[in-house]
Amino acid sequence: MKIAFLGIGNVGSALAGNLAGADHDVSIAARDLNSATVQAALAQSPALRAQPLREAVAAADIVFLATPFEANEAALESAGDLTGKVVVDCTNPVAADLSHGLKNEVSGGEFVQKLVPAAKVVKAFTIYGFENFIDSSYPGYGDLKPAMLIAGNDPDAKGTVASLSEDLGWVPVDTGDISMSLHLEYMTLLWIKMARVQGRGAGFVWGMLTRQP
Ligand SMILES: NC(=O)c1ccc[n+]([C@@H]2O[C@H](COP(=O)([O-])OP(=O)(O)OC[C@H]3O[C@@H](n4cnc5c(N)ncnc54)[C@H](OP(=O)(O)O)[C@@H]3O)[C@@H](O)[C@H]2O)c1
């Protein structure tokens, strides 16, 4: 599958580099091929390539949205036709006081799905800091792998994103339709407050323990 990245900062460069390292065909959909962030991502992950934004998106089956939440509308508008594509929404609406950026009235995931109604939006790679997208490994827990909670309306699109999550070392957990994004966004706020405000640090994730019958 061909993957394009809108946004190649902390989150985008970590996910893009690791997906390219897992043998996926990954392009940076670049606003500016010579920007510092694009050049840094290319230097860090030689398997990546950068293409003009619309060209990369048009060729992709899956588009990762990894822009600041406030830039989502502009970024999606600049992307061209997203009909039928899987859009992986990695973005979080976070207000300056670390409350929900859309005042709980609607989730960021639903907001993004409304911006691109013809695309299949799956919320994923949001509930932890980017450090865990650089390195998702937590040795010492046997077969237990960290959980990646996802949400979206289209089962096939969620299957695709679940498979990408597995390639990146996560156990995907389907939480339901895109409206479940609101709860994922509160998990993000919880993680940020614990990790970055209380000083616990970025080296923790959630695990999913399921009782066997
Ligand atoms: N940081 C985290 O730990 C973390 C974890 C999970 C989720 N998130 C979410 O992930 C998203 C990205 O966070 P980040 O930390 O990776 O941000 P970042 O490092 O600031 O990177 C943002 C990227 O978006 C690009 N961009 C900005 N406006 C754009 C536009 N209109 N069109 C296309 N590209 C645009 C920037 O390009 P330029 O470099 O050219 O400006 C940059 O590549 C945010 O929504 C954040 O809430 C962050």
The ligand as a Tripos MOL2 file, in Angstrom:
@<TRIPOS>MOLECULE
LIG
   48    52     1     0     0
SMALL
NO_CHARGES

@<TRIPOS>ATOM
      1 N1          3.9320   15.7460   19.7270 N.am      1 LIG1
      2 C1          3.3680   14.6440   20.1970 C.2       1 LIG1
      3 O1          3.9220   13.9720   21.0870 O.2       1 LIG1
      4 C2          2.0540   14.1770   19.6330 C.ar      1 LIG1
      5 C3          1.5960   12.8680   19.9010 C.ar      1 LIG1
      6 C4          0.3970   12.4160   19.3280 C.ar      1 LIG1
      7 C5         -0.3140   13.2610   18.4960 C.ar      1 LIG1
      8 N2          0.1530   14.5490   18.2640 N.ar      1 LIG1
      9 C6         -0.6070   15.3900   17.3470 C.3       1 LIG1
     10 O2          0.0320   15.2400   16.0850 O.3       1 LIG1
     11 C7         -0.0340   16.4600   15.3420 C.3       1 LIG1
     12 C8          1.3890   16.8600   14.9380 C.3       1 LIG1
     13 O3          2.1760   17.0700   16.1020 O.3       1 LIG1
     14 P1          3.7580   17.2620   15.9640 P.3       1 LIG1
     15 O4          4.2640   17.3290   17.3500 O.co2     1 LIG1
     16 O5          4.3050   16.2680   15.0110 O.co2     1 LIG1
     17 O6          3.8240   18.7290   15.3100 O.3       1 LIG1
     18 P2          5.0650   19.4410   14.6180 P.3       1 LIG1
     19 O7          6.3290   18.7820   15.0450 O.co2     1 LIG1
     20 O8          4.8830   20.8960   14.8750 O.co2     1 LIG1
     21 O9          4.8790   19.1510   13.0460 O.3       1 LIG1
     22 C9          3.7680   19.6670   12.3540 C.3       1 LIG1
     23 C10         3.9390   19.3750   10.8790 C.3       1 LIG1
     24 O10         2.7870   19.8720   10.1970 O.3       1 LIG1
     25 C11         3.2150   20.6350    9.0700 C.3       1 LIG1
     26 N3          2.1760   21.6160    8.7240 N.ar      1 LIG1
     27 C12         1.7640   22.6960    9.4370 C.ar      1 LIG1
     28 N4          0.7710   23.3310    8.7880 N.ar      1 LIG1
     29 C13         0.5600   22.6370    7.6340 C.ar      1 LIG1
     30 C14        -0.3290   22.8000    6.5280 C.ar      1 LIG1
     31 N5         -1.2220   23.7910    6.4920 N.pl3     1 LIG1
     32 N6         -0.2610   21.9120    5.5010 N.ar      1 LIG1
     33 C15         0.6160   20.8900    5.5280 C.ar      1 LIG1
     34 N7          1.4980   20.6950    6.5560 N.ar      1 LIG1
     35 C16         1.4530   21.5560    7.5870 C.ar      1 LIG1
     36 C17         4.5310   21.2530    9.5160 C.3       1 LIG1
     37 O11         5.2510   21.6460    8.3790 O.3       1 LIG1
     38 P3          6.4510   22.7230    8.4920 P.3       1 LIG1
     39 O12         7.5610   22.0480    9.2350 O.co2     1 LIG1
     40 O13         6.7440   23.0300    7.0890 O.co2     1 LIG1
     41 O14         5.9040   23.8830    9.2750 O.co2     1 LIG1
     42 C18         5.1530   20.0580   10.2400 C.3       1 LIG1
     43 O15         5.7390   19.1650    9.3080 O.3       1 LIG1
     44 C19        -0.7220   17.4810   16.2580 C.3       1 LIG1
     45 O16        -2.0680   17.5750   15.8890 O.3       1 LIG1
     46 C20        -0.5710   16.8780   17.6550 C.3       1 LIG1
     47 O17        -1.6470   17.2330   18.5020 O.3       1 LIG1
     48 C21         1.3040   15.0050   18.7950 C.ar      1 LIG1
@<TRIPOS>BOND
     1     1     2 1
     2     2     3 2
     3     2     4 1
     4     4     5 ar
     5     4    48 ar
     6     5     6 ar
     7     6     7 ar
     8     7     8 ar
     9     8     9 1
    10     8    48 ar
    11     9    10 1
    12     9    46 1
    13    10    11 1
    14    11    12 1
    15    11    44 1
    16    12    13 1
    17    13    14 1
    18    14    15 2
    19    14    16 1
    20    14    17 1
    21    17    18 1
    22    18    19 2
    23    18    20 1
    24    18    21 1
    25    21    22 1
    26    22    23 1
    27    23    24 1
    28    23    42 1
    29    24    25 1
    30    25    26 1
    31    25    36 1
    32    26    27 ar
    33    26    35 ar
    34    27    28 ar
    35    28    29 ar
    36    29    30 ar
    37    29    35 ar
    38    30    31 1
    39    30    32 ar
    40    32    33 ar
    41    33    34 ar
    42    34    35 ar
    43    36    37 1
    44    36    42 1
    45    37    38 1
    46    38    39 2
    47    38    40 1
    48    38    41 1
    49    42    43 1
    50    44    45 1
    51    44    46 1
    52    46    47 1
@<TRIPOS>SUBSTRUCTURE
     1 LIG1         1 GROUP 0 **** ****
